[in-house]
Amino acid sequence: MRVSVDDAQGKRTVEATYDPFMPVDTYLLPSRIELQVPSVELTVDLKFKSWTLITELPDVFSPVAPEG
């Protein structure tokens, strides 16, 4: 699967490629993700050997309201 984002002038800003997908429990997750940012000649290629699903979310995103 390929996803791309273009700016207002139609110029490609980011392109992401996800493949091939592998079954993990009841999900299909990519075993490889490639990100390309042409404007800075950057390519990031991530390869996953395995996935571990989180069964319980950690309590790390608890925003605190400011005083006042």
Secondary structure, DSSP 4 states (H G I P E B T S, - for coil): -EEEEE-TTS-EEEEEEE--EEEETTEEEESEEEEEEGGGTEEEEEE-S-----SS--S-----PPP-
